[in-house]
Amino acid sequence: MPVEGLHLVEFYCAADAMSDEEIRRHFAERGRKHSAGRPSALLRRVGLLGPDPGGIAIWTFPSYAGMEGMARNPHGESPLKPTAAGLYRNVGQESI
């Protein structure tokens, strides 16, 4: 069953030397700062098996208002700041 809500999909790049645990900690901290949403998926490609930039974080929010804080949050010099992002709804729920 797909998770319902508004999905903020962020594409990020992680240095090869960065551990999976460092990446998990970074996104867990972001989740604590923006508790209106919940993490739905955190993906990191293996080697070259996946498109650039290589990482995808998916957050699910109940509304646009709930998502706004995360979308407007500056990432500063974080090595995991998104390189692109998009908003998505589940197929069939586009007008909700």
matplotlib code that plots the C-alpha trace (Angstrom):
import matplotlib.pyplot as plt

x = [0.0, 1.5, 2.1, -0.4, 0.5, 2.6, 6.1, 9.1, 11.8, 15.4, 18.3, 21.7, 25.3, 27.4, 31.1, 32.4, 34.3, 31.1, 29.7, 26.1, 25.8, 26.9, 24.2, 21.6, 22.5, 22.3, 18.8, 17.6, 18.6, 16.8, 13.8, 13.9, 14.0, 11.1, 8.8, 5.7, 6.9, 8.2, 11.0, 9.7, 12.9, 16.6, 18.5, 22.1, 23.3, 25.9, 28.9, 27.6, 24.4, 21.9, 21.5, 23.4, 23.6, 23.4, 21.2, 17.4, 15.7, 11.9, 9.9, 6.1, 4.0, 0.3, 0.1, 2.0, 2.0, 3.6, 6.3, 7.1, 9.6, 11.8, 11.6, 12.7, 15.4, 18.8, 21.3, 24.4, 27.6, 26.2, 27.9, 24.5, 22.5, 20.0, 21.1, 17.5, 14.0, 10.5, 7.0, 4.9, 1.6, 0.6, -1.0, -4.7, -4.3, -2.8, -5.6, -5.8]
y = [0.0, 3.3, 6.0, 8.8, 12.5, 15.0, 13.6, 15.9, 14.1, 15.4, 14.3, 14.5, 13.6, 11.9, 11.6, 8.0, 8.4, 9.2, 6.3, 5.2, 5.9, 9.5, 9.9, 8.3, 10.6, 13.7, 12.9, 11.8, 15.2, 17.0, 14.9, 16.0, 19.6, 19.3, 17.0, 17.8, 15.2, 11.8, 10.1, 7.6, 6.4, 7.1, 5.7, 5.6, 4.1, 1.3, 2.3, 3.6, 1.6, 4.5, 8.0, 11.1, 12.6, 9.1, 9.7, 10.2, 11.2, 11.0, 12.9, 12.7, 15.5, 15.9, 19.2, 21.9, 24.0, 21.2, 20.8, 24.5, 24.7, 22.0, 23.4, 26.8, 25.6, 26.7, 23.9, 26.0, 24.1, 20.7, 18.1, 16.4, 19.4, 18.6, 19.3, 19.1, 18.5, 17.9, 17.5, 14.5, 12.9, 9.2, 8.5, 9.1, 11.6, 14.5, 16.9, 16.3]
z = [0.0, -1.0, 1.6, 1.2, 1.3, -0.4, -1.2, -1.3, -3.3, -2.8, -4.9, -3.2, -3.8, -1.1, -1.3, -1.7, 1.6, 3.5, 5.4, 5.2, 9.0, 8.4, 5.8, 8.0, 10.9, 8.7, 7.4, 10.9, 12.2, 9.4, 10.2, 13.8, 12.8, 10.4, 12.3, 10.2, 7.7, 8.0, 6.1, 3.6, 1.9, 1.9, -1.0, -2.1, -5.3, -5.3, -7.4, -10.7, -10.5, -10.6, -12.0, -10.9, -8.3, -6.7, -3.6, -3.1, 0.1, 0.1, 2.8, 3.1, 4.5, 5.1, 3.3, 1.4, 4.6, 6.5, 3.8, 3.6, 6.5, 5.0, 1.5, 2.7, 5.1, 3.9, 3.8, 4.2, 3.5, 4.1, 1.8, 1.6, 0.5, -2.3, -5.9, -7.0, -5.5, -6.6, -5.2, -6.0, -5.2, -5.6, -9.0, -8.8, -5.9, -7.9, -7.0, -3.3]

ax = plt.figure().add_subplot(projection="3d")
ax.plot(x, y, z, "-o")
ax.set_aspect("equal")
plt.show()
